[in-house]
Amino acid sequence: MKLLKISNRFLCTFISVLLVGQTAAFAKDYSIPVETQVVTTQEDNLPIDVEAKSAIVIDSATGQVIYEKNASEKLEVASLTKLMSMLLFYEAVDSGQLSLDDKVTASDKACSKGGTQIFLTRGEEYTVDVLLKGVVITSANDACTALAEKISGSESAFVAKMNERASELGLANTKFVNCTGQKAEGQYSTAEDMAVISKALITHKSYFKYSSTYMDEITHTGDRKTQIINTNKLVRFYSGCDGLQTGSNGTENYCISMTAKKGQFRPIVVILGATNATKRSAGAQELMDYTFANFSATTVVKKDAVVKKSIKINDSIESAKIDALASEDFSLLLKKGEEKQITKEVVLNENLSAPLKKGDIIGQLIVKKGEEEIKRIDIYASTDVAEAGIWTYVQKIISMFSY
């Protein structure tokens, strides 16, 4: 076998001398993470000053920051706390830990929570789906507590899980004391942390079943009904808005996390510490209007998309050609008008030779904005390529001298 390998290489070299030589490009192995491509309104001196203590706007696809005002300041976030509770609820559902049809018994603690409620009946069973409806649409404290107890056995155990998940998300400025956001000493977060939680929550597509609903009802045993209205009024009054959450704790502490979608572009706006509900909503709309008017989300490449076709491979059989496929999704947040500045270049590794396995890295896709390199994305082989046997080379030599 070793002798045959040497013969193959010798014959391949001989044929290459007789025929046309081949060239290949070399790619360095490094990349620039998308998180480094940050756009902030503060640097641009934009004429937006939201009447609130803290605010941030991010692109939900890339996490890029569009606007921020005191975004890392620790503040009370009121019912925005439920964003983390809902994230854990939907993670439990999507992982199979919970089923939407599972029954949950309303405990004394859940029913005595106070504040916004769907007025659960003590001892009555409700499905997970009904309780999610109550939490997502109307921010019901009783429904939220009942689901927390279902998942972890007690609210305190669930709160520990909330803080653990916050740590996993890298949220160093967040601490939860309860699952509802009701006023409690030592409970706080930031606008930027709430944006990260919001971004994670909306990856669960079933969340939008209720978050985009403005009005609904809960049916209890005995046909008793509770009418519920979405606490996020922008779901009804702002075009494209289909989530997330509002909150308030006392005076001058009105909060909102809002998302809206136009085309493929979905920003998230978080405002903390507005002095009233009107300023909270007005600020969210102003920031969302500015974002849609001035920015766009551009999909540069999709994972597994073909970026180069019909690549010939050295030391392979005569007909062997492969495609190069992208190894990951990549999107950019751009100011409108900058889309045409984005270019892509495929750079193959030197001396691509058989054998190759499907999935082997064969080069990189280089993404540039003007002359600036933004990202390098590995590209991989679309299929296996077997090494040519000696008979293949013999046939090539014979064909060269055939008339």
VOGU-3710 file (C-alpha; in Angstrom, 3 decimals, decimal comma):
1> mkllkisnrf> 0,000/0,000/0,000  2,865/2,372/0,821  4,490/1,658/-2,556  1,191/2,306/-4,311  0,846/5,643/-2,477  4,282/6,730/-3,699  3,431/5,668/-7,238  0,223/7,660/-7,194  2,029/10,795/-6,138  4,761/10,264/-8,729
11> lctfisvllv> 2,230/9,786/-11,519  0,236/12,793/-10,344  3,391/14,951/-10,410  4,274/13,638/-13,872  0,818/14,456/-15,232  0,902/17,895/-13,654  4,161/18,679/-15,465  2,688/17,602/-18,799  -0,598/19,350/-18,274  -1,578/22,754/-16,948
21> gqtaafakdy> -0,436/23,568/-13,367  -2,967/24,372/-10,714  -2,959/27,120/-8,097  -4,694/27,510/-4,755  -5,047/30,282/-2,188  -4,072/30,190/1,486  -6,286/31,385/4,348  -5,174/32,402/7,808  -7,080/30,811/10,681  -8,682/33,645/12,605
31> sipvetqvvt> -12,062/35,323/12,899  -13,684/38,474/14,265  -16,775/37,749/16,403  -19,960/39,568/15,444  -20,180/41,038/18,937  -17,292/43,381/18,107  -19,351/45,080/15,419  -21,202/47,514/17,724  -23,185/50,565/16,696  -24,280/53,005/19,410
41> tqednlpidv> -26,352/56,141/19,137  -24,261/57,882/21,779  -21,256/57,842/19,451  -23,431/59,193/16,660  -24,842/62,061/18,813  -28,388/61,230/17,808  -31,163/63,579/19,000  -32,924/60,976/21,168  -33,089/61,446/24,923  -35,551/58,971/26,364
51> eaksaivids> -37,257/60,239/29,524  -36,175/57,329/31,698  -33,290/56,358/33,941  -32,013/53,658/31,607  -32,612/52,311/28,101  -31,122/50,076/25,449  -31,947/48,893/21,914  -30,402/45,740/20,456  -30,801/43,682/17,314  -32,264/40,356/18,424
61> atgqviyekn> -30,439/38,397/15,710  -26,892/39,568/16,406  -27,091/41,176/19,839  -25,569/44,343/18,426  -26,292/47,484/20,435  -28,051/50,281/18,562  -28,741/52,669/21,442  -27,956/52,782/25,140  -28,485/55,148/28,028  -27,116/54,082/31,426
71> aseklevasl> -27,777/50,532/30,274  -25,658/48,897/33,000  -27,217/50,820/35,929  -28,736/48,491/38,544  -32,433/49,273/38,999  -35,699/47,694/40,055  -37,264/46,072/37,014  -40,681/45,185/38,479  -42,578/42,638/36,365  -39,808/42,512/33,778
81> tklmsmllfy> -38,527/39,919/36,268  -41,083/37,595/34,668  -39,000/37,584/31,477  -36,601/35,226/33,251  -39,473/33,218/34,708  -40,990/32,850/31,236  -37,633/31,891/29,751  -37,411/29,015/32,226  -41,039/28,044/31,606  -40,538/27,815/27,844
91> eavdsgqlsl> -37,196/26,065/28,199  -38,967/23,463/30,350  -41,699/23,034/27,735  -39,326/22,834/24,773  -37,041/20,365/26,582  -39,965/18,090/27,446  -39,764/18,692/31,198  -43,234/20,226/30,991  -46,130/19,480/28,688  -48,698/22,134/27,856
101> ddkvtasdka> -51,353/19,641/28,941  -49,789/18,968/32,347  -52,017/19,805/35,309  -50,963/22,311/37,957  -52,775/22,651/41,278  -53,201/26,252/42,467  -51,531/26,464/45,880  -52,393/28,776/48,750  -49,184/30,709/48,160  -49,888/31,193/44,462
111> cskggtqifl> -53,435/32,363/45,119  -52,350/34,827/47,793  -49,705/36,597/45,711  -51,763/39,730/45,091  -51,104/42,316/42,418  -52,048/41,406/38,854  -53,847/38,042/38,830  -56,085/35,730/36,864  -57,758/34,851/40,197  -56,909/31,181/40,445
121> trgeeytvdv> -59,150/29,066/42,659  -57,287/27,394/45,530  -56,933/23,669/44,951  -58,211/23,845/41,374  -56,204/22,256/38,575  -55,143/24,310/35,563  -53,126/23,252/32,543  -49,654/24,617/31,953  -50,993/26,182/28,749  -53,689/28,157/30,589
131> llkgvvitsa> -51,210/29,396/33,181  -48,755/30,455/30,462  -51,562/32,418/28,860  -52,117/34,244/32,128  -48,434/35,029/32,645  -47,601/36,075/29,088  -50,689/38,157/28,345  -51,561/39,801/31,613  -48,444/39,256/33,785  -50,422/37,287/36,389
141> ndactalaek> -48,520/36,808/39,648  -50,627/33,853/40,762  -50,154/31,959/37,493  -46,414/32,704/37,497  -45,981/31,368/41,031  -48,018/28,240/40,273  -45,774/27,421/37,290  -42,633/28,111/39,328  -43,831/25,665/41,989  -44,660/23,077/39,318
151> isgsesafva> -41,131/23,197/37,894  -39,052/23,429/41,091  -41,362/22,452/43,957  -41,273/25,873/45,580  -40,848/29,503/44,565  -37,555/29,779/46,466  -36,105/26,789/44,607  -37,275/28,285/41,321  -35,668/31,656/42,175  -32,376/29,835/42,713
161> kmneraselg> -32,811/28,413/39,228  -33,488/31,922/37,879  -30,243/33,225/39,355  -28,342/30,210/38,069  -29,674/30,822/34,546  -28,746/34,505/34,820  -25,189/33,464/35,636  -25,133/31,132/32,626  -26,169/34,063/30,427  -23,340/36,175/31,854
171> lantkfvnct> -25,631/38,610/33,671  -23,372/39,911/36,445  -25,688/42,799/37,404  -28,894/40,859/38,031  -30,279/39,285/41,193  -33,735/37,778/41,631  -35,526/37,408/44,965  -38,949/36,291/43,711  -40,367/35,000/40,434  -42,917/37,770/39,861
181> gqkaegqyst> -41,052/41,055/40,211  -43,125/42,218/43,147  -41,208/44,710/45,269  -38,479/42,988/47,307  -35,275/44,169/48,929  -32,148/43,131/47,053  -33,853/42,428/43,728  -32,416/44,306/40,752  -31,241/44,112/37,157  -30,204/46,372/34,280
191> aedmaviska> -31,550/47,335/30,890  -28,775/45,459/29,117  -29,380/42,299/31,166  -33,116/42,469/30,492  -32,332/42,775/26,769  -30,229/39,612/26,910  -33,037/37,700/28,660  -35,568/39,038/26,151  -33,344/37,917/23,278  -33,167/34,408/24,740
201> lithksyfky> -36,921/34,248/25,397  -38,012/35,076/21,853  -35,992/32,193/20,443  -38,859/30,056/21,764  -41,370/30,507/18,974  -44,314/29,210/21,021  -43,934/32,293/23,228  -45,546/34,404/20,482  -48,786/32,376/20,651  -49,880/34,555/23,565
211> sstymdeith> -47,469/37,508/23,579  -49,094/38,916/20,438  -52,647/38,505/21,838  -54,260/41,689/23,118  -57,377/40,280/24,782  -58,469/36,800/25,889  -60,091/35,006/28,821  -59,353/32,320/31,385  -62,052/29,728/32,092  -62,234/28,281/35,614
221> tgdrktqiin> -64,206/25,381/37,037  -67,947/26,078/37,059  -67,549/28,154/33,893  -66,287/31,171/35,825  -64,317/33,394/33,446  -61,573/35,989/33,915  -61,122/38,524/31,132  -57,474/39,358/30,502  -55,842/42,210/28,562  -52,229/42,416/27,504
231> tnklvrfysg> -50,236/44,697/29,807  -48,132/45,642/26,785  -50,581/47,950/25,001  -48,096/48,448/22,144  -49,109/44,986/20,916  -52,310/46,686/19,797  -51,117/50,186/19,023  -47,652/49,771/17,459  -47,412/48,080/14,054  -45,318/44,919/14,188
241> cdglqtgsng> -45,138/44,728/17,998  -45,790/41,184/19,234  -44,173/41,031/22,745  -42,669/41,282/25,477  -43,452/42,731/28,964  -44,236/45,820/31,051  -43,858/46,529/34,750  -44,085/49,181/37,463  -43,233/49,354/41,158  -44,546/52,517/42,771
251> tenycismta> -44,021/55,968/41,324  -41,427/56,886/38,727  -40,496/53,287/38,006  -42,285/52,264/34,816  -40,490/49,670/32,709  -40,927/47,930/29,375  -39,224/45,389/27,186  -40,699/45,556/23,693  -40,010/43,767/20,434  -41,393/44,395/16,960
261> kkgqfrpivv> -40,641/42,897/13,580  -40,531/44,354/10,076  -39,358/41,989/7,377  -36,518/39,972/8,914  -35,460/42,770/11,275  -36,467/42,357/14,929  -35,041/44,854/17,456  -35,621/44,749/21,208  -36,175/47,956/23,218  -35,823/48,042/27,006
271> ilgatnatkr> -36,681/51,095/29,115  -36,324/51,245/32,910  -37,333/53,983/35,333  -39,751/56,072/33,280  -41,852/58,393/35,438  -45,206/57,201/34,082  -46,769/54,748/31,659  -47,203/57,380/28,932  -43,487/58,270/28,887  -42,597/54,590/28,991
281> sagaqelmdy> -44,648/53,819/25,878  -43,657/57,022/24,077  -39,971/56,327/24,651  -40,262/52,753/23,412  -42,060/53,848/20,263  -39,548/56,633/19,591  -36,606/54,269/19,878  -38,282/51,620/17,734  -39,244/54,192/15,073  -35,678/55,475/14,921
291> tfanfsattv> -34,264/51,948/14,673  -36,527/50,884/11,808  -35,935/54,153/9,965  -32,151/54,013/10,119  -31,008/50,387/10,361  -31,549/47,065/8,644  -30,609/43,482/9,418  -28,726/41,857/6,544  -28,294/38,088/6,283  -24,814/37,625/4,840
301> vkkdavvkks> -24,895/33,835/4,648  -26,991/30,974/5,997  -25,529/27,863/7,550  -25,068/25,057/4,976  -25,557/27,463/2,042  -23,415/26,800/-1,047  -20,754/29,519/-1,325  -18,716/27,985/-4,184  -19,678/25,245/-6,649  -17,814/22,533/-8,557
311> ikindsiesa> -14,406/22,644/-6,882  -11,877/20,237/-8,401  -9,868/18,186/-5,921  -6,300/16,962/-6,498  -5,563/13,220/-6,415  -9,222/12,383/-6,972  -11,031/10,562/-9,733  -11,582/12,495/-12,945  -15,185/13,487/-12,247  -14,786/14,398/-8,561
321> kidalasedf> -16,028/17,897/-7,801  -17,456/19,273/-4,569  -19,299/22,332/-3,349  -18,151/24,502/-0,445  -20,800/25,098/2,244  -20,917/27,719/5,013  -20,400/26,371/8,535  -22,617/28,955/10,302  -25,247/31,651/9,955  -23,946/35,195/9,821
331> slllkkgeek> -25,950/38,423/9,875  -24,996/42,064/10,219  -26,820/45,091/11,523  -26,145/47,941/9,121  -27,144/51,522/8,699  -29,440/51,783/5,711  -27,482/52,303/2,520  -24,471/50,308/3,721  -25,711/46,972/2,357  -23,876/47,432/-0,955
341> qitkevvlne> -20,573/47,785/0,889  -20,678/44,134/1,980  -18,596/41,748/-0,146  -17,778/38,043/0,175  -14,698/36,181/-1,014  -14,042/32,432/-0,946  -10,464/31,436/-0,094  -9,627/27,734/-0,398  -6,919/25,947/1,556  -3,694/25,165/-0,269
351> nlsaplkkgd> -3,312/21,798/-2,002  -6,816/20,462/-1,563  -6,313/16,765/-2,180  -8,261/13,554/-1,848  -9,224/11,818/0,268  -11,753/14,232/1,812  -14,668/13,583/4,129  -17,964/15,427/4,035  -17,663/18,209/6,602  -13,888/18,649/6,277
361> iigqlivkkg> -12,895/22,333/6,417  -11,575/23,329/2,995  -11,254/27,107/3,325  -12,943/30,261/4,518  -15,516/32,795/3,426  -14,172/36,308/4,031  -16,802/38,990/4,663  -15,793/42,628/4,204  -17,447/45,985/4,612  -15,622/48,153/2,118
371> eeeikridiy> -11,949/47,429/2,794  -12,578/46,368/6,402  -12,608/42,646/7,133  -15,619/41,802/9,316  -15,672/38,027/9,629  -14,057/34,793/8,478  -16,376/31,801/8,264  -15,131/28,243/7,798  -16,424/26,471/4,704  -16,650/22,701/4,449
381> astdvaeagi> -16,805/19,939/1,845  -20,280/18,985/0,679  -19,434/15,318/0,106  -16,764/12,639/0,439  -14,011/12,501/-2,181  -12,096/9,261/-2,625  -8,449/9,192/-3,592  -7,792/8,117/-7,172  -6,293/4,665/-7,695  -3,274/3,958/-9,886
391> wtyvqkiism> -5,462/2,812/-12,756  -6,996/6,316/-12,914  -3,550/7,818/-13,518  -2,688/5,168/-16,113  -5,872/6,044/-17,989  -4,961/9,710/-17,901  -1,526/9,020/-19,380  -2,963/6,807/-22,074  -5,529/9,425/-23,017  -2,769/12,021/-23,472
401> fsy> -1,212/9,988/-26,250  -4,431/8,840/-27,899  -5,176/10,262/-31,360
//
